[in-house]
Amino acid sequence: MTSAASRGNLRQHARSPLELPITVSDAANRVEGQIEFNTQDLSGGGAFIRSDLLFEVGEELQLDFSLPDGRSVRARGKVVRVARDSGDDVIPGMGIAFVDLGDADRDAIRALCTRGSHG
């Protein structure tokens, strides 16, 4: 079994822990409203979004959020992991992989994460 620290070393993208609101809507428009979440960590490849309301693995979502510098980001993502239990080691939420994110937005996220990992 691998530890959380060693699993973190296998990530493809630098991550930055952030608290920023993310508006999530069902990409198939089955959800009438939008739901606001907070992200726990963000990278150029996706985000882990803390929430008690969870979508299923494989569902595609529309994500809208603003970076701390005010840049608005709109991305399409796919739920790749769901953490349902809460406790000392588990935060309920969803791992989202970006499947459609503009290059300039991805570069802005990467720059933010790189700064965040050194600060």
Buried (B, 14 or more C-beta within 10 A) or exposed (E): EEEEEEEEEEEEBBBBEBEBEBBBBBBEEEBEEEBEBBBBBBBBBBBBBBBEEBBEEEBBBBBBBEBEEEEEBEBBBBBBEBBEEEEEEEEBBBBBBBBEBEEEBBEBBBBBBBEBEEE
